Amino acid sequence: MTEFWEATFIENQIMWGFEPSDSAMLTKDFFIEKEARDILIPGIGYGRNAKIFIDNGINVTGIEISKTAIDLARQNGIDINIFNGSVADMPFDNKLYDGIFSYALIHLLSNSERKKFIKDCYNQLKPNGYMIFTTISKEAPMFGKGKQLGKDYFEIMEGVKMFFYDSDSVKEEFGKYGLVEVSEVVEPHKNMPNKPPFKFIMVKCQKEL
């Protein structure tokens, strides 16, 4: 996985542009409403979704597997603490956060990796803190494409394995981690306006006191 993302960022650089995703904008508003001061963004990439939080006075810590992506973030003024490593190796610190935001990452993990990732994120939340995941749904155009590896799990192209969520699998995987809301978010490709938008699922969990 490290080699894949390193090669991808070396080749494509700022491949999604620098405009934040709609999910990030919605989450920013929610975190401001809940007075979240410190958040963790696993899979921060080159920081396109981090900037909107930073610009609104929220302290952001990142985790990113690609050293090149971290370098791109630095070149674009994202001057925050970013741990270089895989989310599979969480936690990287013993800090508890008011909020965690994970965009388009969890569906790239295997079953066991997803379970560990959800648990690790939950464990790094302060009591009453929120974690929000945006993940691909079975309504995305890639569902069912490529080589099937398991139920709703496909290698859609070489090196890219995706698990496609629906309401049942969301409840199954997040149910014991304070699941409070499941909603649909349609994410446009902001740097490629002619490409049809993807349907994502937004999962919101709150840690109990």
N, C-alpha and C positions, 0 to 999 in steps of 0.2 A: 504493500500500500504506500509506503514512504516513497519508493522509487517511482511509482505511478504519478503521485501528486507532484513530486519534485520535477519530473520530466514535463508534466502538464504546465506548471507555472513557468518553467524555463522557456517553454515553447510559446505559450499563449499570454504570459504576463498578466495584465489587468483584463482578464477575459470576460468579466461580467460588467465592465465599466465601474464607475465609482458611485453611482446612485444607489441608495439603500433599497433593499427589497421592501415590498409592502408589509410583509410580516414584521420587519425590523421597525418600521414606522408605527405600526399598531402596538408593538411591544414597548416601544419607547414611551408612547402615551400612557400605557398601562402602568409601567414602572414609575413614571412620574406621579401618576395618581396614587400609587401605593407607597410613594416616598422611598423608593429603592435607591440607595446611595452607592452600593458596591455590587457590581455584577460580574459574572464569569461568562465568557463566550468561548466554548469549545469549538474548534474548527473555525477560527477567526479569519483564516485566509489572509488576504492583503488588507483587510480592515474595512471593506466597504460598508458592512453592517455595523461596525463599531463606532464609526465617526458620528453618527446621529445621536448615540448615547453620550459620547464624550462632549459633543457640542451643547448638550443639555445638562451638563454638570454632573453626570453620573461617572463614577470611577469604574473603569473597565480593566479586567485582567483577561488575557487570551491564552488559548492553547492552540498550537498549529503544528502539524506534522512536517510541513515543507519549510525549510530554511529560506528558500527563494521567496516564498510568499511573505515571510517575516521581513526580509530585506525590502520587498516592494512596499510593505506597510510603512517601514521606516522612511523610505524615500518619499512617501506621500504624507508625511507628517504625523503618523500614528505613533506617538511617543509614550507607550504604555508598557507594562510588564507583559510579555508574551512568552509562555513556556514552549520550547521547541520539543515536541514529542507527540506520540499518539494518544488519543483519548482512551485507548485500551490500557494505558499505563497510569490513568488517574488513580489517586489524587497527586497533584504536583506540589500542593501546599496544604497546610492544615487549617486554612482560613475558611470561615463560613460566610456565605454571600447572601445578600438580600434577594438576588434574582439570578437566574441562569437562562441564557437564550442560546438555543442551538438551531441553526438554520441549515436545512438540506444536508444533514450529516448522518443521522441515525439510520436512515434507510440504506446506507452504504456498508453497514456492519452486519456480521453474521448473527445468528440467533443468540449465541452465548455472549458475544460482544455487546449486543443491544441490551441484554439483561444487566450486564455489569455496568454499562454506561448509564443507564437509567438509575440504578442503585447508587453509583458513585456521585452522580449529580445530586440526587436527593440527600445523600449524606453530607454534601457541602452546602446545603441550604440552612440558613438560620430558621428557627421556629417562625412560622407564619410566612416564610419566604416562598417565592413562586419560581417554578421552572417552566419554560415555554419551549416547545419543540415544534418546528415546522418540518413536515416530512411528506414524501411523495405518496399519492394515493393510487388505488387501483384504477382510477379514472384517467390517469395520465396516459398519453399516447404510447409510451414504451412498454406498458404492461403486457405481459405475454410474449414479448419479443426476445429473440436470442435463445440461449440454452437454459432450460429450467433446472434449477438446483434443488428446489424444494417447494413447499406450498407458498405461492405468491412471491417466490424468490427466484430471480433470473440473472444470468450474466448477459446483460444487454449488448455489451461489446467487450472486446478483450480487455481484462483488467478492471471492468466496472460491473460489480455485482450489486443488485438492488432488491430490497424487500419492499413490497408495495402494501401499504396499510389500508384497512377498512375499519369501520366502527368496532367490529368484533375484536380484531387484533389490537386495536388501541386499548380497549377495555382490558384485554387479557394481559398486555405488557405493562400498562400504566396504572391499572386498577388499584393496586395496593400501595401506590405512591401518591396518594392524595389527589387523584384525578378529579378536577372540578368542571372542566369544559372541553368540548371537542367541537371545532368549527371548521368550515371550509374556507380556504383563501385561494383566490385565483391570482397567480403571480405572472405578471407580464415580463417578457424578456426586454428589459429597458434599453439595452444596447443593440437589440435586434428587433425593432418594432414590428417587422413583417412576420416574425415567427409567432405561431399561436401560443397563447399563455398556457401554463401548466396548472392543473388543479392540485393543490396541496391540502394537507390536513394540519390544522394548528391544535396542538395538545397543551392544555394548561393544567398544571398540578400545583397544589399548595401543601407545604409541610405543616403537619399538625404541631400544636404547642407541646 
